[in-house]
Amino acid sequence: MAKRDYYEVLGVDRSVDEKALKSAYRKLAMQYHPDRNPDDAEAEARFKEVGEAYAVLSDPQKRAAYDQMGHAAFEGGMGGGQGPFGAGAQNADFADIFEQVFGDVFGGMGGRRAGGRRSSGPSRGSDLRYDLEISLQDAFGGKSTTLKVPTNLTCERCDGNGAEPGTSLETCPQCAGAGVITAGNGMFRIRQTCPRCGGQGKTVTTPCNECDGVGHVRKVRTLDVDIPAGVEDGMRIRLAGEGESGARGGPRGDLYIFVSLKHDELFERDGPNLYCRATVPMVTAALGGTICCPVIDGGKADLKIPSGSQTGKRMRLKGKGMPRLRGGPRGDMIVELYVETPRNLTDRQKELLEEFCELSGGNCNPESDGFIGKAKRFWDDLTSEDGRPSV
């Protein structure tokens, strides 16, 4: 069967630049990769075809030859001789090409480049995450707490190598110590992690009785941790070297503590500042007076209410907010007033309020009179537009 045009295979025009060419290859190679299409001969053939096309078009010299002579540039028969790149130019290692474009996407195809071998030495342990919820009061004053963290610890019996003491590791017979194996032949070859040794190049013949040959044991560690004053919701605290143990004596990973703050029924936090809503009796709001407000440190603060205060008025208590994590003055506490209308009135109280209402004028209710005036102008404007009588 005649080969398809390489530009057609990749779905690009002949003027495509390097970036667009690579993007087209990435999309098609991911689509037809054997790991995503197991036992699909058609997908495997397309993957080979895509890799072959990219191997040529991504090389400036090969692309120039292909643009001039087509597939004949890579085949014999040009006057009985070889094409300019030889008959074997098509037999590229597409695992290498795929790895250059994608990296180690499919778990080890191509391995780590060091003479085709994987490192079987120590490796760093995994990082751990711990979610810690604390109260706003704990965030204000700081908190010392004890965490119980499930983690993998290096097996003390075998010192992490997985072999029973007195025995040794042996070179993996499947990969001959390389840590990777190569599958396929000809132009289509894939290197993948050795399934027998897991890429380590060594195997355990006599597993450790304590860890069953894995080199680590699962235990719960107890850690004493100091949470600093001023910590904020969502903040991350890193404890270096408190994560999981590394393989084969490698360094430990880190532990990351993610702090979240519980909902507080009195205060809301915004950075170093705190917000609190305080209820003010109607008479106090009208005549002025003093109310007592709680403060985050457990104390109390007297707040002077000016006469004529309205719901929504905000008052600031300097230095009564949260401490700053990196030092500096404390934030402020902003108190929002909520004027409470009295309920369950007695007959006498109702009489007094009615009498007050009769004596009140615009000077007592300026905002209400202002609202009524705006509403009247609104209705008058509507009347003037449609000719209807005003309400």
N, C-alpha and C positions, 0 to 999 in steps of 0.2 A: 504494500500500500504506500502511496506517495505521502511524504511528510507534509504536514500543514505548515504554512508560513509562521515563523516564530512570533512575529508581531500579532498575528491573528490568534495564536495560542494564548498570549498574555492579554489580549483584548486592548491593545494600544495602537496608536498610529506610528508611522515611521519617524516622526519628528519628536517622539517622546523624550523627555529629559530623564536624567539619572534618578531623580527623586520619584517621579511618577512611575517609572519603570519598576523601581523597588517596591513601591506601594502596591502596584498591580500584582507583582509576584507574591508578596506577603499574603494578600487576600486569597489568591488561588491556592497557594501552598497550604495555608491553614484549612481551606475548604476540603482539599483532597488528601490531606495527610493520612497515612495508613492508620495512625493511632485513633483518628476520628472516624475512620471507615474500615473497621476490621473485616477481613474476608470479602472485600469488595474489589474484584479484579479490575473493574472499569475505573474506579477511583485511583487505584494504584497506577494504572497506565497513564491517567491524566496527570498524576503527581510527577511521574517520570518525565512526561512531555513538557510540563511547566518548568521543571528543574533544568531540563536540557535547553529550553529556549532562553531562560534567564542566564545560564552559564555562558551562552554565546553573547547575548545582547548587553550584558553587564560589563563585558570586557571590550574596551574601545577598539583594540586591534581586530578582535574577532568580529565585532559588529561591523566594522568598516569592510572587512572581507565578505561578510554575509550580505551587506547591502549591495556589494558590487557583483557577487557571483552566486548568491543564494546558498542552498544546501551543498552545491558542488564545491564550495570552498572547503568543506570538511570531508570530502569523499575522494576516493581514488578515481582514476579514469580521465584525468585531465592530461591528455596526451600520453596515457599509460603511466603517469606518475601519481604522486600523492598531492592532495590539496595543500594549501599553504600552512595548515595547522596539523596535517597528518591525519590518518584514518582514525587514530585513537583519541582525537580531540573531544569527541562527543562523550566519551566514557568518563565524564567528570564525577567526582564524589559529591553527590547532591546532598548527602548528610552534612558535609562541610559547608556547602553553600547555605543550606537551611540554618545551620548553627550561626553562621556569620550574620545573617539577617535577623534571626529571632533570638539567639542565645539558647540557653538550656530550657526551652519552653516545655518540652515533653519529658521532663524528668531524666535527663542525662543523655539525650541523643548527641553523640559527638564527644561527650565527656568533657573534662577539663583539659585544656591543651598543655601537655608537658610530656612530649614524646608519645602521646596517645595513652598515657597512664593517668589514673586518678590517684590523688594523694591518699595514703592509708595511715597518715599520721594523726596527731590529736586534732580535734575539732571543737569549736566553741559550743557551749550548751545553749539551749533555747531560752529566750526571755520569757518572763511570766508576767501576768496581769492580775492585780487584786483590786476589786472595787470596794471602797470604804465609804460608808455613809456616816456623817457626823452631824451634830446639831450646830445651829448658828452660835450658840454660847461656846461650844468647843472650838469653833473657828475663831471666836474672839480671843479666848485666853490660851489657845494651844491645847494639845492633848497628847498624853503618853498612853499608848495602847499596845496590846499584845495581839499579834496576828498569827493565825494558824494556817500555814500555806502548804498544800499538797504539792510535792515536787519529786523529781527523780534525783537520787543521790548516788554518787559513785559507790559501787559495791566495795566494801572494805576487805572482804575475803579474797577477791581476785584483783583488787586494785584497779578495777574498771576494764580489764582486758577480756573478761568473759570466760577465761579458762580456769579450770580447777587448779589450785596451787600445786606445783610440782609437775604440771604439764605445760605445753607451749602451743602457740599458734602455728598453723601450717599454711603454706602457700596454697591459695585456692586452685584446685585442679581444673576448674571450668574456664577461668580467665587467665590462668598462669600468673596470677599476681597483678595483672593490669587493672583490675577493677571494672573493666568494660569488656563487652563482647561485641563482635561485628556480625551482623546478619545480612544475607543477600549476597549477590555477586554481580559482576559486570559493572554497569554504570550506576546501578541502584544499590547503595550500601547504607546501612544504618547502624551506628554504634549506640549501644544502650548499656545502662548499669547492669553489672553482672547480678543475676537474681540469686545466686548461691551465696555470695559474700557481701551483697549489698554495697558493692563499690569499694570495699576495704582492701581487697586483694589478699586477705587472710581469712582462714576459717578456724573455728573452734572444734577440736576433735573430742575433748572431754569438757563438757560445760561445767561451770562453777555451780556447786550445790546451793549457793545462796541466791544467786540471781538468774539461774538457768541459762547462763551464757550470754545474757544481753549486756552485762557490764554495769548495770545500775539497778537500784531497788526503789520502789515507791514508798515514800514516807511523808509524814506531816511534820514540817518544821515550825518551831515556835520562834517568832521574832518580836523583839521589843522595838517599837517605832515611835518617834517623837513627831507629831504633826505641829508645824509652826503656827504661831498666832498670826492671823490675817489671811490664812489660806482661803482661796476662793473656789466656788463651785466649778467643777470640771478641770481643776488643776491636777497636773501629773507630778508625782514625786518619784525620782529614780533612786533605787538602792543598788549600786554597782556590785556585781559579784554575788547577788543573792538569788539568782535564777537557778535553772537546772544545771546539773553537772555536765561538763563536756565529755565527749567520747574519747576514750584512750588517753585519759589524763589531760584533756584540753581544759581551758579556762571555763569558769561558770558563766552563765548568762546573767542578765540583770533582772531585777524585780521592779515593775512599775506599779505604783499605787495611784489609782484614779479616785480623786476625792469628789464626793457629791454631798450637798447640804440638804438636810431635811427641811420640809416646809415648817415655817415658824408662824404661830397664830398671831403674834404681835407685830413683828418687824418684817419688812422686805428690804433686800440688800441690792444696792447698785454700786459696785466697786467698793470704795471705802465708806460710802454714805449709807445710812439706814433711813427707811421711811416708816412712819407710824401714823395711824389714823386715831385721833382722840375725839371722843364724844363730849360735847359741851352743852350744858343745859341752856335752854332758850333765854332764861333771865340773865345768866352769866354772859352769854354772847351779846345780849342787848346792853347790859349795864357795865360790863367789864368785870374782871375778877381774876382769880388764880385757880388753875387746876394742877393736879399732880400727875406726872407722866413717868412710866417705867423707863429705865435706861438699861442697855444691853449688859452692863457690868453688874447688874443686880440691884443697883441703887435707884433713887428717885430724883426727879428734877421738877421744880416748880416753874410752871409756864404761865406768864402773865397774859391774859386775854384782853385785848383792847375792846372798848365798848363799840357796839355796832358790828362785831365780827360776823362774817357770813360763812356758810358751808363752803368748803373748798379752799379757804384761806390757808396758806402755808406759813409756818413759823420755823425758824432754824435755831437749833441748839448746837453751838459751836463745840467741836471736840468731843461729842457724845456718840460718834459713830464707831466704825471698825478700825483696828490698827492696820497699818500698811505693812505688807510682807517684807519689803526692803527698807523699812524704817521711815522716819518722817512723822509729821503730826497725824493724829487720828482724824478720821473723817467726821462729818457732821450728822446729826439726826434731824430730819425734816419732819415736822409734825403737821399733818393736814387736819383741819378742824371739821367736825361734822356736827352741825347744830341740830339738837334733838327737839322735836315738837312734843309737848306734853300730851299724855293720854290719861284716860280714866279720871277726867276732871269732875270735881264736885259742882253742885249747883252754884255755890258762891263763887268758885273759881271761874265758871262760865260767865257769871254776871260781871265779874271784874274784867274779863277779856272783852266782853261786849262793850263795856263802858270805855275801855281803852281804845277799841276800834272806832267808837264814835268820836273820841277826842283826837284820833290820829289824822294826819293830813299828809301832804306830799313830803314834808320834811322828815316824817318817820319812815316812809316807805318809798324812797327815791327810785330804787330799782324796779319795783312793781309799777309805779306810775310811768316810768320810762318805757317799760314793756308795753303797757296799755297804749301809750302814745304811738309807739312803732306799729302796733297792730292796727290802730285806727288809720294811720297813713297808708298801710298796706291795703286795707279795704277801700279807702278812697281812691287809690290808684287804679284798682280793678274796676271801680264804678266809672271812672273817667274814660277808661279804654273801651268798655262794651256798652256804655250808656244805661246800664241798669241802675236803679236807685240804690243808694248806700244802705247798709244794714243798720 
